[in-house]
Amino acid sequence: MKPLYYILKKTIKNTIKNLWKKPWVLFGYILLGLFLLFAVAMSFLVPSRTIGEGNAAHYGLLITVFLIGVAYAGIKQGFESGNSFFRSADVNMVFTAPISPKKVLIYGFIKQMASIITFFVIITGQIPNLRFRFAITDYGILIIYLGVALFFLLMPLIGMLIYSVAAQSSKNRNAFDKGLKAVLALLIISFIAALFQTKDFLEAAVMTFNHRMMIYIPVIGWFKVLLLSAMEGVSAVTYLNLSLIVLTFIGVIYTMYKLKTDYYEDVLAATARKEQLLKSKREGKGDVTTFHTKVGKATQRYGGSGAKTIFYRQLLEYKKTGFFFIDRTTLSIVAIGIASRYLFGGENISALLYFSIYIVFFMTLRGKWAQELEKPFIYLIPSSDSSKVFYATFATIVKSGVDGLVLFAVAGFLYKVDIGIMLLGALVYTTYAAVYTYGDVLFRRVFGTGHSGRLSLLLKMVLILFVVMPGLVISMVCLSVFAHVPFILHYSYMILAGYNLLVCMITLFLSKGMFEKMEMQ
């Protein structure tokens, strides 16, 4: 175990040394750490259920959908391509070393524990919201941390075991595929039946996903009971389900060793896929989904020269995967708009706006501008640096504008608001997409692309949060203080859009020099 311990120690030591060599990156991580400390303090200090009327049924619905979504993705990936928490360097050095596979698996566990720090950060940022809306106890926060950590440690193991069984024959893989589709179809049919019965989206979802049979589903049901105890309190049933989770860990590991499975062979393909995924993320391609987009034939007439050609080429790429800027993402936006009427209720279209501000951050990560960093041609175009940045990002912003129009057109019709609110909502949505995009430009300009992992994503989120927060605060204060003023909602949206445009101009100015020297990337 000493060689593996040496690798872990050196990895941590080299990471710290690299941070000391890059003061801006170190400052960013310090800021991220302060944000985490603030979020943890808020999690324990804020009184529970102060701004919401969330009950145990709604909390149970939330965690059930979360568990099913993660489990579905993990199982599907398991029998299709496998899962892994190793890297290619581990395959080349550790797998071939005279070290017990059991110790190697422990080594993999330790590395996986480091990787779930990202999920801890996300959860830490959301726990105050949960405390505001649900009666979660102080020790319930620790239960949430424990439950999520165990879940994200167990799912890769289950995926690895499923892959080792499914890879033995196409018959096994088809059986897993059909079984998973059958379970998904059963859930959809149950939800539709409940929707016809209740005539209410949220109530139908509660009836479906909080059905008493859910707690009897292996793994998902056990974790649901564990996480529910964060609100309902710890009981003997909690300890029983925690014991079942621990036994599952032991059982999966035992099966991988004692049955006819060789996890070294089983994780090779998954490790190669993971390396390709990480390479794509480092290159700024941003599309980290497992779905394959069908690419069609399209033509594009170039109406400009110089940096404008970047925009026309990206437009051609959008046309190949959809109808101009309307694609699968736009359809998901339509679904969000329709579901918002049932999720937020009443005529509170502002709740949809604030929710979309959070969603659009992740959607802009799939923009095409960052891919330009890996192409040397952009550095050779005889245009100004600011012109290159603008046209490299323009397609992403236009795409967000189209999505925003679709979202608020659908939501505006359902909420029965005037066309002015629809257009202003779409404008605010687009300006936030621009802030996130140019924030990403500035982030890469200052910090470079060497820290483009999960922690870099979280650091980017925290930094952008500090940037957009003043505009949100000013808008909310105006809504609260001048609630009696006619068209105050229109004015508050204008304030948000105006503040975001100002931020975009400042960010563009600070990003000057992005495409001047290729060595900076």
Secondary structure by P-SEA (a helix, b strand, c coil): caaaaaaaaaaaaaaaaaaaacaaaaaaaaaaaaaaaaaaaaaacccccccccccaaaaaaaaaaaaaaaaaaaaaaaacbbbbccccccccccccccccaaaaaaaaaaaaaaaaaaaaaaaaaaaaaaaaccccccaaaaaaaaaaaaaaaaaaaaaaaaaaaaaccaaaaaaaaaaaaaaaaaaaaaaaaaaaacccaaaaaaaaaaccccccccaaaaaaaaaaaacccccaaaaaaaaaaaaaaaaaaaaaccccccccccaaaaaaaaaaaaaaaaacccccccbbbbbbbbbbbbccccaaaaaaaaaaaaaaaccccccaaaaaaaaaaaaaaaacccccaaaaaaaaaaaaaaaaccccccccccccccccccccaaaaaaaaaaaaaaaaaaaaaaaaaaaaaaacccaaaaaaaaaaaaaaaaaaaaaaaaaaaccccccccaaaaaaaaaaaaaaaaaaaaaaaaaaaaaccccaaaaaaaaaaaaaaaaaaaaaaaaacccccccccc
